[in-house]
Amino acid sequence: MTSLDRTSAGTETSAARLYPWLPVVTTLATLATVLVLALTGNSTAAAAVAAAGAAAGGVQVTVHIRR
């Protein structure tokens, strides 16, 4: 006989709830940094930060939950 016990949805940790926001915050921080560097005349540094941000933003994590 199969058990019908389920873990309640309310046991999610705060870190797990904040995880989906991590790419958004990273992107906004990268854009703000590039903007400040570009406006202050550091175009080489702005390009380097933009490249690093694009590389970091290209990572995708997929989680498959087995039931």
C-alpha positions as CSV (number, residue, x, y, z in Angstrom):
1,M,0.0,0.0,0.0
2,T,1.3,3.4,-0.9
3,S,1.7,6.0,1.8
4,L,-0.2,9.3,1.3
5,D,2.0,11.3,3.8
6,R,3.3,14.5,2.2
7,T,5.7,17.1,3.5
8,S,3.8,20.3,4.0
9,A,4.7,23.2,1.7
10,G,5.3,25.5,4.7
11,T,8.6,23.8,5.6
12,E,10.6,25.6,2.9
13,T,13.6,27.4,4.2
14,S,14.2,31.1,3.6
15,A,17.2,30.4,1.4
16,A,15.1,28.2,-0.9
17,R,12.5,31.0,-1.2
18,L,15.1,33.6,-2.1
19,Y,16.9,31.4,-4.6
20,P,14.7,32.4,-7.6
21,W,15.6,36.1,-6.9
22,L,19.4,35.5,-7.1
23,P,19.7,35.9,-11.0
24,V,17.5,39.0,-10.8
25,V,19.7,40.6,-8.1
26,T,22.9,39.6,-9.9
27,T,21.7,41.1,-13.2
28,L,20.6,44.3,-11.5
29,A,23.9,44.6,-9.7
30,T,25.9,44.0,-12.9
31,L,23.9,46.6,-14.8
32,A,24.3,49.2,-12.1
33,T,28.0,48.5,-11.9
34,V,28.4,48.8,-15.7
35,L,26.4,52.0,-15.8
36,V,28.5,53.6,-13.1
37,L,31.8,52.6,-14.7
38,A,30.6,53.8,-18.1
39,L,29.5,57.1,-16.8
40,T,32.8,57.7,-14.9
41,G,34.8,57.0,-18.1
42,N,36.0,53.5,-17.3
43,S,34.8,51.9,-20.5
44,T,37.4,49.1,-20.3
45,A,36.3,48.1,-16.8
46,A,32.6,48.4,-17.8
47,A,33.2,46.0,-20.7
48,A,35.0,43.5,-18.4
49,V,32.2,43.6,-15.8
50,A,29.6,43.3,-18.6
51,A,31.4,40.2,-20.0
52,A,31.6,38.6,-16.5
53,G,27.9,39.4,-15.9
54,A,26.9,37.8,-19.2
55,A,29.0,34.7,-18.4
56,A,27.4,34.4,-14.9
57,G,23.9,35.0,-16.2
58,G,24.3,32.2,-18.7
59,V,24.3,29.5,-16.1
60,Q,21.0,27.6,-15.8
61,V,20.1,25.2,-13.0
62,T,17.4,22.7,-13.6
63,V,16.0,20.6,-10.7
64,H,14.0,17.5,-11.4
65,I,11.8,16.3,-8.5
66,R,11.0,12.6,-8.4
67,R,7.8,11.6,-6.8
